[in-house]
Amino acid sequence: MQNLHETDAVRRARNFRALLDLGFECAEEPLASESVSVGNGLWRLEQSVPAMGTVVTLSVLDGSETRAAEALAAGFAEMDRTIQLLNRFDDSSALGVLNAESRLADCPDELLEVMHRARDVHLLSGGAFDITVTPVVDAFRMHRQAGLAGIPDTAVLRAASERVNAAGVSLDGRQVRLHDGVEITLDGIAKGYVVDAVAAVLAAAGLAGYLVNGGGDIRVGGSRDGSCPWRVGVRDPDNPGAELDVLSLHDGAVATSGSYEIYFDSEQTCHHIVSSSGTSPGECRSVTVRAPSTMLADALATAAFVAGPEAGARLVESVPGCSCLVVDAQGMQRPSSSWLQGIPGGHHGAS
């Protein structure tokens, strides 16, 4: 199974960097490919790419091992394609060109779709979700890269937050323009879009089941063995080896935003989710959202985290087909009224 999706070292390195830039997390354990017969004439194939420790894992179920392998390859090819469009650290990507030149006369459909959805969530969240927060994110990132302790000075963060301007993004047909000083980042939504794009390819292949796990942003369809639903664990943010819930899904998406694991400072006082005001919101430990699409779940989880437990839960519940489980700063679980409890116990991740 090692030949399902071969790439050269340069391409793997580039994709690995792009995945991290989009918000994917590194896996702690070595990743592998697997092909097993699950009975009833069905094969389940699973593979994670690229090399160097990614967490992008595809699991597919089909009656033909060959057809399943072809679907995996097609799914990873779609991942590569969409990342190339949405990676702001690649000067040649559509997003890279937009930020550099402040305009795109013929914006690709994929970037347009993500930006329109981002604008919708921005309005729904009262500004909690904002793709023009780039200057604030970069201020934290450059401070860390310079090896400086703590967080950037108040004056630096104030200057960065003054450049945040969602109204400075103009969408007119296929033309996108950014006002002076505005740059956009899709870190809080692009990962979900990539997962959805891969899932669409797998669904079109007519598989009996599939699961796309992109660093905890998950999309599933069908079953994991011909009849049983996929199981998605909701991690306890204060206990990496435990779960708060295990969801059973035949279709749908789950995404989590959390204040654990990734920090901008060595003291781990400032996590990677920042608000447009230049702060690192501290009212939540994690927000897990169930939604019809991973892009929507991804954006809502980020927005709800920034908004805080009560406002965040109200935001998610206002969107049809969506629900959430919020863990506040004190570790208290706050499920929205439409959250359906899953199966206690199990294991973290998805299967």
Secondary structure, DSSP 8 states (H G I E B T S, - for coil): -TTSS---HHHHHHHHHHHHHTT----SS----EEEEEETTEEEEEEEESTTT--EEEEEEES-HHHHHHHHHHHHHHHHHHHHHH-TT-TTSHHHHHHHHSEESS--HHHHHHHHHHHHHHHHTTTSS-TT-HHHHHHHHHHHHTT-SS---HHHHHHHHTT--GGGEEEETTEEEE-TT-----TTTHHHHHHHHHHHHHHHTT-SEEEEEETTEEEEEE-SSSSS-EEEEEEETTEEEEEEEEEEESEEEEEEEESSS-BSSTTS-SBS---TTS----SEEEEEEEESSHHHHHHHHHHHHHH-HHHHHHHHHTSTT-EEEEEETT--EEE-TT-----SS--SSB-
